[in-house]
Every structure is written in C-alpha cells, then in structure tokens.
Amino acid sequence: MSTNNWEFHFRNMNSDHSNKVEFRVNHAGCAGVPWDDGRPRCWSKNIEYNPDGGHDSVYCPSDWVVKIDDWLGLIKDGLTLVKDLAIFAVSEGTDEEALINALGDIFAITKDSVQAALDKSDVDINTLMKNAQAGFENTCKNAGVSPDKIRSLASHISSTNWAFIAGQTYHDYIKESSEITGKHGWSVFSKDHDKTHAANHAFVYNGHLYYIFEDETLSKLWK
C-alpha cells in the first residue's frame, strides 16, 4: 500500500488584512495543552493574511502517514453521489483518462491504483464523470456556498485538479475515526477576535488538506 505524509495548510483570507487568525490542530496521538474537543493539541499558529500561503502556515505531523489507498473509499462514495465530495478536474483526454489523472493528482494516488479501483467498479465511467459534476454542485449546495465561490477560493490553492469536502462527509472522514484518519480523527479550529470556530470543510490537493478562513463563507465552512 502506498503512503504519503499528510500536511495541513491554512489560509487567512480575512478582509481585515491586519488581523491574525489562530489555527489549531488536535489529535488523540498528540500531547500538547490545552485540550480541545476532547483531544490534546498538536500545533497552533497565529497566521497573517496569506491567501496564497506562506507565513509558516503548514503543519506537518512528525510521524503521521496517510494510507493513500484508503482515499479510494471516499472517492467511490463521492462519485456514486453517496457522500459530499466535489471533484474539480481540468485534465484533458478521454473521460477515463481525465478522471484517472484528476483523482491521482488530487489525492496523490498512483494512476495504477485509481485504474484498479475503477476496474472493480460496477458503474460506467461515463456515469462517474457525469456524477462528478453533479457531486460538485450538490456538495456546494449542501455546504450553502455557491460553486463559483468554491472555485474562487480554490484558485488560491491550485490551478489544476482539487477536491472539496464539507458537512457530514468532512465529519465522518476527517474529524472522526475512519480508514483515512486512523483510529482517531483530527479536530481543526480557527480563532478570530476571541471567537473559536471548528472546521467544517477541507480542500484536498496533492493528498494534503487545505483550510480557508474567509469572512463571506465563515459561517458555512466553520462552525
């Protein structure tokens, strides 16, 4: 099984450019204090306005490795419209080539693994491609944010292929225990003007998680 080091990337896009936002990551395997959400703290940082990254805004767990192939369960559920998973692909080629390239880039999965998963699927590749578009629109709708707005936010992360997870799917696959996160999930927080918010979303690019703090979508993407 292929593996990859996970990274958490944070973007402060608050309209008050002079205001720093504190981001925090908690996990049962860490030992920091104080505890949040019943989990000890792993990392925290006050991040300046950084819509395109920078300012030491990446947390890399020292010994955490993602089981990349375990992303495939989420991908399957997302592409069969069972889970909220928005796939944005700009890859060219046939439907199958485009989907394989996009999924490989987004989740840092080998193309062979993606091909093998599709070969085992009983859903026609053309149906999966159509579902990818429908899933994108449904995920944005369920999150209460327009597709155009999600695409605009994601443009600060990647100009190629990316995914967006929100709501219950984010809760199930990232925040709580799952095959992806291991026995215990991750709690991610932001704090702005003494008010703490819990993450309710993540963008995925190159197998890593990206979190965006922005005024217009604050109440939708953070709780």
Backbone as JSON, one array per atom type, in Angstrom:
{
  "sequence": "MSTNNWEFHFRNMNSDHSNKVEFRVNHAGCAGVPWDDGRPRCWSKNIEYNPDGGHDSVYCPSDWVVKIDDWLGLIKDGLTLVKDLAIFAVSEGTDEEALINALGDIFAITKDSVQAALDKSDVDINTLMKNAQAGFENTCKNAGVSPDKIRSLASHISSTNWAFIAGQTYHDYIKESSEITGKHGWSVFSKDHDKTHAANHAFVYNGHLYYIFEDETLSKLWK",
  "N": [[0.85, -1.19, 0.0], [0.6, 2.17, -0.88], [2.02, 5.11, 0.64], [1.84, 8.38, 2.17], [3.06, 11.43, 3.48], [1.02, 13.42, 5.51], [-0.22, 16.77, 5.26], [-1.27, 19.82, 6.73], [-2.62, 22.7, 5.55], [-3.04, 26.21, 5.92], [-5.07, 29.04, 5.27], [-5.44, 32.42, 5.63], [-7.82, 34.52, 4.75], [-9.13, 36.72, 5.59], [-10.96, 39.77, 5.52], [-9.98, 41.87, 6.99], [-6.98, 42.68, 6.77], [-4.97, 43.21, 8.56], [-5.37, 41.64, 10.71], [-4.53, 38.8, 12.57], [-5.2, 35.31, 12.37], [-5.75, 32.63, 14.52], [-4.85, 29.31, 14.09], [-5.53, 25.9, 14.88], [-4.61, 22.52, 15.54], [-5.71, 19.39, 16.6], [-5.28, 16.13, 18.02], [-5.74, 12.75, 19.08], [-3.33, 11.44, 19.4], [-1.44, 13.28, 20.11], [0.32, 15.48, 22.48], [0.01, 17.99, 23.5], [-1.12, 21.01, 25.24], [-3.72, 23.51, 25.74], [-6.4, 21.02, 25.94], [-8.75, 20.47, 23.33], [-12.0, 19.8, 22.21], [-11.94, 17.34, 23.37], [-9.46, 16.33, 22.77], [-5.87, 16.37, 22.8], [-3.65, 19.11, 22.08], [-1.89, 19.51, 19.01], [-0.63, 21.4, 17.41], [-0.36, 24.93, 16.89], [-0.87, 28.18, 15.53], [-0.53, 31.65, 14.9], [-1.7, 33.17, 12.15], [-0.85, 35.41, 9.61], [-2.51, 37.49, 7.11], [-2.78, 35.59, 4.3], [-3.53, 34.7, 1.52], [-2.45, 33.11, -0.49], [-0.81, 31.34, 0.73], [2.16, 30.75, 2.79], [3.95, 32.42, 5.52], [4.63, 30.53, 7.44], [2.57, 28.57, 7.58], [1.9, 25.87, 7.5], [1.21, 22.74, 8.8], [2.92, 19.86, 9.57], [2.5, 16.76, 10.6], [4.74, 14.99, 12.65], [5.08, 12.22, 12.66], [3.05, 11.13, 11.2], [1.46, 9.26, 8.78], [-0.37, 9.06, 5.85], [-2.58, 6.59, 4.71], [-2.71, 6.17, 1.58], [-4.23, 4.69, -0.29], [-6.56, 4.36, 1.06], [-8.07, 6.55, 0.59], [-9.61, 5.85, -1.5], [-12.07, 4.72, -0.81], [-13.61, 6.92, 0.0], [-13.58, 8.32, -2.41], [-15.01, 6.59, -4.1], [-17.54, 6.6, -2.83], [-18.12, 9.29, -3.11], [-18.22, 9.66, -5.92], [-20.36, 8.12, -6.57], [-22.36, 9.51, -5.61], [-23.04, 9.24, -2.95], [-21.74, 10.43, -0.86], [-20.72, 13.77, 0.19], [-18.63, 15.08, -1.92], [-16.74, 17.14, -3.77], [-15.39, 17.2, -6.9], [-13.0, 18.76, -8.83], [-11.87, 19.01, -12.0], [-9.43, 19.59, -14.48], [-8.2, 18.15, -16.31], [-7.26, 16.93, -19.52], [-8.3, 14.81, -22.29], [-9.71, 11.5, -22.78], [-12.8, 10.54, -21.12], [-12.19, 8.59, -19.18], [-9.39, 8.8, -18.95], [-9.18, 11.46, -18.11], [-10.49, 11.4, -15.62], [-8.94, 9.54, -14.16], [-6.44, 10.83, -14.16], [-7.11, 13.2, -12.79], [-8.03, 12.31, -10.25], [-5.74, 10.99, -9.37], [-3.94, 13.14, -9.16], [-5.23, 14.84, -7.29], [-5.54, 13.32, -4.89], [-3.07, 12.25, -4.55], [-2.6, 9.62, -5.37], [-1.45, 6.67, -6.91], [-1.68, 6.29, -10.45], [-2.16, 3.73, -11.31], [-3.43, 2.58, -9.1], [-5.8, 4.03, -9.04], [-6.86, 3.26, -11.51], [-7.2, 0.52, -11.06], [-9.15, 0.58, -9.07], [-11.29, 1.7, -10.47], [-11.68, -0.25, -12.37], [-12.74, -2.25, -10.81], [-15.14, -1.2, -10.18], [-18.67, -1.18, -10.56], [-19.91, 0.74, -11.97], [-20.48, 2.63, -14.86], [-17.9, 4.38, -16.61], [-18.51, 6.78, -17.9], [-20.79, 7.5, -16.53], [-19.73, 7.96, -14.02], [-18.19, 10.23, -14.56], [-20.21, 12.07, -15.19], [-21.48, 12.06, -12.74], [-19.51, 13.21, -11.22], [-19.65, 15.92, -11.85], [-22.27, 16.48, -11.02], [-21.99, 15.81, -8.35], [-20.22, 17.79, -7.5], [-21.81, 20.12, -7.69], [-23.88, 19.42, -5.91], [-22.5, 19.09, -3.48], [-21.54, 21.68, -2.98], [-23.98, 23.02, -2.78], [-25.13, 21.73, -0.54], [-23.34, 22.6, 1.36], [-23.95, 25.21, 1.44], [-22.71, 27.14, -0.06], [-21.93, 28.81, -3.06], [-21.08, 27.2, -6.19], [-19.38, 28.78, -7.78], [-18.17, 30.4, -5.88], [-16.76, 28.54, -4.34], [-14.99, 27.61, -6.29], [-13.58, 29.98, -6.68], [-12.31, 30.35, -4.19], [-10.73, 28.05, -4.17], [-8.99, 28.62, -6.21], [-6.85, 29.85, -5.1], [-5.41, 27.84, -4.15], [-4.88, 25.78, -6.03], [-4.34, 25.56, -9.54], [-5.03, 23.51, -11.03], [-6.17, 20.32, -10.57], [-8.46, 19.58, -7.94], [-10.17, 18.86, -4.82], [-13.16, 19.14, -2.8], [-14.36, 18.84, 0.42], [-17.07, 18.67, 2.66], [-19.36, 19.41, 5.42], [-21.28, 16.64, 6.66], [-19.79, 14.63, 5.5], [-17.14, 15.56, 5.74], [-17.03, 15.51, 8.51], [-17.32, 12.73, 9.02], [-15.15, 11.52, 7.64], [-12.79, 12.95, 8.14], [-12.8, 14.41, 10.62], [-13.75, 12.52, 12.5], [-13.2, 9.06, 13.54], [-11.86, 7.01, 11.02], [-11.01, 5.1, 8.06], [-9.22, 6.66, 6.73], [-8.2, 8.64, 8.53], [-7.28, 7.08, 10.55], [-7.38, 5.47, 13.79], [-8.27, 7.59, 15.36], [-9.72, 10.73, 14.66], [-9.11, 14.09, 13.36], [-9.19, 17.25, 14.94], [-9.83, 20.48, 13.94], [-9.31, 23.91, 14.31], [-10.16, 27.42, 14.23], [-9.44, 30.7, 15.38], [-10.69, 33.86, 15.89], [-10.8, 37.21, 16.76], [-11.28, 36.47, 19.44], [-13.2, 34.48, 19.2], [-13.9, 31.13, 18.75], [-13.85, 28.73, 16.14], [-14.91, 25.67, 14.67], [-13.6, 23.55, 12.17], [-15.42, 22.81, 9.23], [-14.96, 21.83, 6.81], [-12.74, 20.96, 4.08], [-10.31, 21.5, 1.62], [-8.81, 19.47, -0.84], [-5.69, 18.75, -2.14], [-3.09, 17.37, -3.94], [-2.98, 15.3, -2.12], [-3.04, 16.5, 0.37], [-4.5, 18.51, 3.04], [-6.36, 21.5, 2.93], [-7.3, 24.51, 4.49], [-9.52, 27.22, 4.58], [-9.99, 30.44, 5.81], [-12.34, 32.84, 5.72], [-14.29, 35.79, 5.43], [-16.88, 35.86, 4.12], [-17.66, 33.19, 3.82], [-17.48, 32.16, 6.33], [-19.42, 31.27, 8.27], [-20.34, 29.04, 7.03], [-18.26, 27.28, 6.31], [-16.94, 26.96, 8.64], [-17.81, 26.11, 11.97]],
  "CA": [[0.0, 0.0, 0.0], [1.38, 3.4, -0.96], [1.8, 6.01, 1.76], [2.25, 9.75, 1.92], [2.96, 12.28, 4.66], [-0.08, 14.36, 5.44], [0.07, 18.15, 5.62], [-2.41, 20.72, 6.92], [-2.3, 24.05, 5.07], [-4.04, 27.16, 6.39], [-5.11, 30.3, 4.53], [-6.19, 33.52, 6.22], [-8.29, 35.44, 3.71], [-9.98, 37.68, 6.28], [-10.92, 41.09, 4.88], [-9.14, 42.71, 7.83], [-5.65, 42.15, 6.47], [-4.05, 43.41, 9.68], [-5.75, 40.73, 11.78], [-4.04, 37.43, 12.5], [-6.13, 34.27, 12.78], [-5.08, 31.5, 15.13], [-5.3, 27.99, 13.65], [-5.08, 24.86, 15.8], [-4.87, 21.13, 15.15], [-5.71, 18.48, 17.75], [-5.41, 14.71, 17.69], [-5.56, 11.92, 20.28], [-1.96, 10.98, 19.49], [-0.53, 14.37, 20.48], [0.49, 15.64, 23.92], [0.01, 19.4, 23.85], [-2.24, 21.56, 26.01], [-4.85, 22.82, 26.36], [-7.19, 20.11, 25.12], [-9.96, 20.97, 22.67], [-12.8, 18.72, 21.59], [-11.54, 16.07, 23.99], [-8.19, 15.88, 22.2], [-4.75, 17.26, 23.1], [-3.22, 19.96, 20.96], [-0.69, 19.13, 18.25], [0.02, 22.55, 16.74], [-1.15, 26.16, 16.77], [-0.09, 29.26, 14.91], [-1.23, 32.87, 14.51], [-1.33, 33.35, 10.74], [-1.18, 36.68, 8.96], [-3.22, 37.42, 5.84], [-1.94, 34.82, 3.38], [-4.43, 33.99, 0.6], [-1.74, 32.17, -1.35], [0.13, 30.56, 1.54], [3.28, 31.46, 3.41], [3.9, 32.78, 6.94], [4.78, 29.33, 8.26], [1.17, 28.19, 7.78], [1.72, 24.45, 7.18], [1.52, 21.8, 9.89], [3.27, 18.52, 9.1], [2.67, 15.83, 11.73], [6.08, 14.43, 12.56], [5.11, 10.78, 12.42], [1.75, 10.72, 10.66], [1.49, 8.88, 7.37], [-1.69, 8.73, 5.33], [-2.72, 5.42, 3.85], [-3.27, 6.8, 0.41], [-5.25, 3.87, -0.93], [-7.81, 4.46, 1.8], [-8.88, 7.62, -0.01], [-10.45, 5.28, -2.56], [-13.42, 4.54, -0.31], [-14.28, 8.21, -0.09], [-13.76, 8.65, -3.83], [-16.11, 5.77, -4.62], [-18.79, 7.12, -2.28], [-18.37, 10.6, -3.7], [-18.57, 9.57, -7.33], [-21.67, 7.47, -6.7], [-23.27, 10.51, -5.01], [-23.43, 8.84, -1.6], [-21.11, 11.38, 0.05], [-20.44, 15.11, -0.34], [-17.26, 15.21, -2.4], [-16.7, 17.92, -5.0], [-14.18, 16.97, -7.69], [-12.8, 19.74, -9.89], [-10.83, 18.46, -12.87], [-9.15, 20.31, -15.72], [-7.42, 17.24, -17.15], [-7.77, 16.68, -20.86], [-8.28, 13.42, -22.71], [-10.98, 10.8, -22.71], [-13.41, 10.59, -19.79], [-11.45, 7.74, -18.26], [-8.07, 9.4, -18.73], [-9.35, 12.69, -17.33], [-10.85, 11.06, -14.25], [-7.78, 8.91, -13.54], [-5.42, 11.87, -13.93], [-7.58, 14.14, -11.78], [-8.03, 11.67, -8.94], [-4.36, 10.75, -8.99], [-3.34, 14.41, -8.75], [-5.89, 15.38, -6.1], [-5.33, 12.54, -3.68], [-1.7, 11.71, -4.56], [-2.71, 8.18, -5.52], [-0.88, 6.25, -8.17], [-2.67, 6.09, -11.51], [-2.5, 2.3, -11.34], [-4.4, 2.33, -8.04], [-7.08, 4.58, -9.49], [-7.35, 2.4, -12.6], [-7.65, -0.73, -10.46], [-10.4, 0.84, -8.37], [-12.33, 1.9, -11.47], [-11.94, -1.54, -13.0], [-13.58, -3.03, -9.89], [-16.43, -0.54, -10.01], [-19.73, -1.65, -11.46], [-20.52, 1.94, -12.55], [-19.87, 3.03, -16.12], [-17.0, 5.52, -16.45], [-19.22, 7.99, -18.32], [-21.68, 7.84, -15.44], [-18.9, 8.54, -12.97], [-17.83, 11.58, -14.96], [-21.4, 12.9, -15.02], [-21.69, 12.17, -11.3], [-18.51, 14.12, -10.66], [-20.2, 17.27, -11.98], [-23.44, 16.57, -10.14], [-21.49, 15.79, -6.98], [-19.65, 19.11, -7.23], [-22.9, 21.05, -7.45], [-24.59, 19.01, -4.7], [-21.66, 19.35, -2.32], [-21.56, 23.12, -2.75], [-25.33, 23.35, -2.33], [-25.29, 21.26, 0.84], [-22.49, 23.42, 2.21], [-24.51, 26.55, 1.45], [-21.79, 28.04, -0.76], [-22.1, 28.63, -4.5], [-19.93, 26.59, -6.89], [-18.45, 29.83, -8.21], [-17.41, 30.85, -4.72], [-15.81, 27.47, -4.01], [-13.93, 27.65, -7.31], [-12.77, 31.18, -6.43], [-11.44, 30.07, -3.05], [-9.77, 27.01, -4.55], [-7.99, 29.17, -7.14], [-5.68, 30.24, -4.3], [-4.74, 26.6, -3.76], [-4.4, 25.05, -7.2], [-4.91, 25.92, -10.84], [-5.28, 22.26, -11.75], [-7.22, 19.47, -10.03], [-8.62, 19.63, -6.49], [-11.46, 18.37, -4.32], [-13.71, 19.89, -1.67], [-15.15, 18.0, 1.31], [-17.73, 19.52, 3.64], [-20.51, 18.87, 6.13], [-21.23, 15.34, 7.31], [-18.69, 13.85, 4.92], [-15.93, 16.02, 6.42], [-17.12, 15.0, 9.89], [-17.13, 11.29, 9.04], [-13.89, 11.05, 7.06], [-11.62, 13.67, 8.62], [-12.89, 14.75, 12.04], [-13.95, 11.34, 13.34], [-12.43, 7.87, 13.19], [-12.13, 6.47, 9.69], [-9.84, 4.44, 7.47], [-8.26, 7.67, 6.29], [-7.53, 9.32, 9.63], [-6.82, 6.13, 11.53], [-8.29, 5.21, 14.9], [-8.82, 8.84, 15.84], [-9.7, 11.78, 13.66], [-8.43, 15.36, 13.65], [-10.01, 18.43, 15.22], [-9.16, 21.66, 13.4], [-10.01, 25.1, 14.79], [-9.65, 28.76, 13.96], [-9.86, 31.66, 16.39], [-10.62, 35.22, 15.35], [-11.47, 38.12, 17.69], [-11.64, 35.7, 20.63], [-14.26, 33.51, 18.92], [-13.34, 29.9, 18.19], [-14.68, 28.04, 15.16], [-14.44, 24.34, 14.29], [-13.63, 23.36, 10.73], [-16.49, 22.01, 8.66], [-14.61, 21.68, 5.39], [-11.33, 20.89, 3.7], [-9.96, 21.32, 0.22], [-7.77, 18.45, -0.96], [-4.81, 18.92, -3.3], [-1.84, 16.61, -3.81], [-3.05, 14.44, -0.95], [-2.98, 17.29, 1.6], [-5.72, 19.22, 3.41], [-6.26, 22.96, 2.94], [-8.4, 25.16, 5.19], [-9.6, 28.64, 4.24], [-10.76, 31.3, 6.7], [-12.73, 33.98, 4.9], [-15.49, 36.38, 6.01], [-18.13, 35.56, 3.44], [-18.03, 31.79, 3.98], [-17.09, 31.73, 7.68], [-20.48, 30.54, 8.95], [-20.61, 27.81, 6.27], [-17.1, 26.4, 6.29], [-16.52, 26.79, 10.03], [-18.95, 26.14, 12.88]],
  "C": [[0.88, 1.24, 0.0], [1.05, 4.3, 0.23], [2.32, 7.4, 1.41], [2.12, 10.54, 3.21], [1.85, 13.29, 4.49], [0.4, 15.76, 5.83], [-1.24, 18.9, 5.78], [-1.97, 22.12, 6.53], [-3.42, 25.01, 5.47], [-3.91, 28.49, 5.65], [-6.01, 31.3, 5.26], [-6.54, 34.51, 5.12], [-9.27, 36.46, 4.29], [-9.83, 39.06, 5.64], [-10.11, 42.1, 5.69], [-7.71, 42.19, 7.73], [-4.68, 42.29, 7.64], [-4.3, 42.42, 10.82], [-5.19, 39.33, 11.55], [-5.14, 36.47, 12.98], [-5.33, 33.11, 13.36], [-5.68, 30.2, 14.6], [-4.72, 26.94, 14.59], [-5.45, 23.49, 15.25], [-4.73, 20.25, 16.38], [-5.92, 17.04, 17.31], [-5.1, 13.9, 18.95], [-4.12, 11.48, 20.47], [-0.96, 12.05, 19.88], [-0.49, 14.54, 22.0], [0.47, 17.08, 24.37], [-1.2, 19.8, 24.7], [-2.49, 22.99, 25.52], [-5.54, 21.87, 25.39], [-8.37, 20.87, 24.52], [-10.69, 19.79, 22.08], [-12.42, 17.36, 22.13], [-10.23, 15.51, 23.48], [-7.07, 16.87, 22.54], [-4.29, 18.01, 21.84], [-1.94, 19.43, 20.33], [0.1, 20.35, 17.8], [-0.91, 23.73, 16.78], [-0.25, 27.26, 16.23], [-1.0, 30.44, 14.6], [-0.77, 33.24, 13.11], [-1.77, 34.7, 10.22], [-1.99, 36.42, 7.69], [-2.32, 36.73, 4.81], [-2.79, 34.03, 2.38], [-3.74, 32.95, -0.27], [-0.67, 31.39, -0.59], [1.24, 31.41, 2.13], [3.03, 31.73, 4.88], [3.87, 31.53, 7.82], [3.41, 28.73, 8.6], [0.88, 26.73, 7.45], [2.11, 23.63, 8.39], [1.75, 20.42, 9.3], [3.46, 17.61, 10.31], [3.97, 15.05, 11.59], [6.1, 12.94, 12.23], [3.81, 10.25, 11.85], [1.86, 10.44, 9.17], [0.09, 8.48, 6.94], [-1.63, 7.45, 4.51], [-3.47, 5.86, 2.6], [-4.39, 5.99, -0.21], [-6.59, 3.96, -0.21], [-8.66, 5.64, 1.35], [-9.91, 7.03, -0.98], [-11.88, 5.04, -2.1], [-14.23, 5.81, -0.38], [-14.56, 8.59, -1.54], [-14.94, 7.87, -4.41], [-17.45, 6.29, -4.14], [-19.14, 8.47, -2.9], [-18.85, 10.52, -5.13], [-19.86, 8.78, -7.59], [-22.72, 8.28, -5.97], [-23.8, 10.09, -3.65], [-22.9, 9.85, -0.59], [-20.89, 12.72, -0.64], [-18.95, 15.22, -0.67], [-17.29, 15.93, -3.74], [-15.36, 17.7, -5.68], [-14.11, 18.02, -8.78], [-11.62, 19.27, -10.74], [-10.67, 19.32, -14.12], [-8.36, 19.43, -16.68], [-8.08, 17.04, -18.5], [-7.69, 15.2, -21.18], [-9.66, 12.81, -22.65], [-11.54, 10.9, -21.29], [-12.6, 9.8, -18.79], [-10.08, 8.32, -17.95], [-8.17, 10.62, -17.82], [-9.62, 12.38, -15.86], [-9.66, 10.45, -13.52], [-6.71, 9.95, -13.21], [-5.83, 12.8, -12.8], [-7.51, 13.52, -10.38], [-6.61, 11.38, -8.45], [-3.69, 12.01, -8.48], [-3.92, 14.91, -7.43], [-5.48, 14.65, -4.83], [-3.94, 11.92, -3.59], [-1.73, 10.19, -4.54], [-2.1, 7.8, -6.86], [-1.99, 6.01, -9.19], [-3.1, 4.63, -11.6], [-3.54, 1.96, -10.28], [-5.78, 2.84, -8.42], [-7.69, 3.69, -10.56], [-7.9, 1.1, -12.02], [-8.99, -0.55, -9.75], [-11.55, 1.02, -9.35], [-12.69, 0.58, -12.15], [-12.85, -2.41, -12.13], [-14.97, -2.43, -9.73], [-17.43, -1.08, -11.01], [-20.48, -0.48, -12.1], [-19.76, 2.33, -13.81], [-19.06, 4.31, -15.94], [-17.68, 6.82, -16.86], [-20.18, 8.45, -17.23], [-20.92, 8.5, -14.3], [-18.52, 9.98, -13.3], [-19.01, 12.53, -14.8], [-21.69, 13.11, -13.54], [-20.71, 13.15, -10.66], [-19.01, 15.57, -10.74], [-21.39, 17.47, -11.06], [-23.0, 16.62, -8.68], [-20.89, 17.12, -6.57], [-20.76, 20.09, -6.87], [-23.65, 20.71, -6.16], [-23.8, 19.34, -3.43], [-21.66, 20.83, -1.97], [-22.92, 23.56, -2.21], [-25.54, 22.96, -0.88], [-24.46, 22.07, 1.82], [-23.0, 24.85, 2.32], [-23.63, 27.59, 0.8], [-21.9, 27.77, -2.25], [-20.89, 27.96, -5.12], [-18.9, 27.62, -7.32], [-17.57, 30.3, -7.06], [-16.37, 29.81, -4.32], [-14.67, 27.46, -5.01], [-13.0, 28.84, -7.09], [-11.82, 30.95, -5.27], [-10.35, 29.08, -3.44], [-8.7, 27.53, -5.51], [-6.74, 29.63, -6.41], [-4.88, 29.02, -3.85], [-4.1, 25.91, -4.96], [-5.08, 25.55, -8.46], [-5.23, 24.67, -11.64], [-6.43, 21.5, -11.08], [-7.26, 19.53, -8.5], [-9.99, 19.08, -6.11], [-11.86, 19.21, -3.12], [-14.62, 18.95, -0.88], [-15.79, 18.91, 2.35], [-18.8, 18.74, 4.39], [-20.28, 17.52, 6.78], [-20.09, 14.48, 6.78], [-17.36, 14.26, 5.55], [-15.9, 15.46, 7.84], [-16.77, 13.51, 9.94], [-15.72, 10.87, 8.65], [-12.65, 11.74, 7.63], [-11.68, 13.9, 10.14], [-13.0, 13.52, 12.94], [-13.11, 10.16, 12.84], [-12.84, 7.35, 11.82], [-10.88, 5.76, 9.19], [-8.78, 5.45, 7.07], [-7.48, 8.23, 7.47], [-6.97, 8.35, 10.67], [-7.83, 5.98, 12.66], [-8.97, 6.47, 15.38], [-8.7, 9.91, 14.75], [-8.99, 13.03, 14.15], [-9.45, 16.46, 13.9], [-9.21, 19.66, 14.78], [-9.98, 22.89, 13.78], [-9.36, 26.36, 14.23], [-10.19, 29.68, 15.05], [-9.62, 33.06, 15.88], [-11.43, 36.13, 16.28], [-12.07, 37.37, 18.87], [-12.8, 34.74, 20.42], [-13.66, 32.32, 18.2], [-14.34, 29.22, 17.28], [-14.06, 26.68, 14.86], [-14.59, 24.14, 12.79], [-14.77, 22.43, 10.32], [-16.23, 21.75, 7.18], [-13.12, 21.39, 5.26], [-11.26, 20.8, 2.18], [-8.84, 20.28, 0.2], [-6.99, 18.68, -2.25], [-3.5, 18.21, -3.02], [-1.81, 15.78, -2.53], [-3.02, 15.17, 0.37], [-4.28, 18.07, 1.82], [-5.44, 20.72, 3.5], [-7.51, 23.55, 3.58], [-8.35, 26.66, 4.92], [-10.51, 29.37, 5.22], [-11.05, 32.58, 5.95], [-14.09, 34.48, 5.36], [-16.78, 35.84, 5.42], [-18.61, 34.13, 3.69], [-17.78, 31.26, 5.39], [-18.15, 30.85, 8.32], [-20.82, 29.23, 8.25], [-19.48, 26.8, 6.39], [-16.51, 26.16, 7.68], [-17.75, 26.89, 10.92], [-18.63, 26.95, 14.13]]
}
